[in-house]
Amino acid sequence: MKVMQRGIMRVLPGKMAEAMELNKKWMAMVSRLAGPLSFRMYRPLFAGEYMHTIVFELEWDSFAKMAAFFEKMMADPEMMAEMPKWDAVVDSHEVELYMVM
């Protein structure tokens, strides 16, 4: 069963450039640990927080592959070193998981 992971990040005002740089590093590490993934990023076109919001979607071939990735991620020293850096740029981060109906 395919799984779509959707994240909504609210970036602190004035921190979007830092967030985009962290995201570039983050996605390189994700690719290293998970292999090629279907990944898309969006910004709201019209919304109150459009200047501070990033929406991303990752598509996983299965829930098991997603879970295996998160296990690798939590054991990876480089990933763990990057995680605290997000605290300085992100106001909130929600993650949603969807399956095909």
KABEL-V419196 format. One record per helix or strand of 3 or more residues. SS is the DSSP state (helix for helix, strand for strand). FROM is the first residue (numbers start at 0). TO is the last residue. If there is no record, write none. Layout:
BEGIN
ss = [SS & SS]
from = [FROM & FROM]
to = [TO & TO]
END
This chain:
BEGIN
ss = [strand & helix & strand & strand & helix & helix & strand]
from = [2 & 15 & 37 & 52 & 62 & 76 & 89]
to = [10 & 33 & 41 & 59 & 74 & 87 & 98]
END
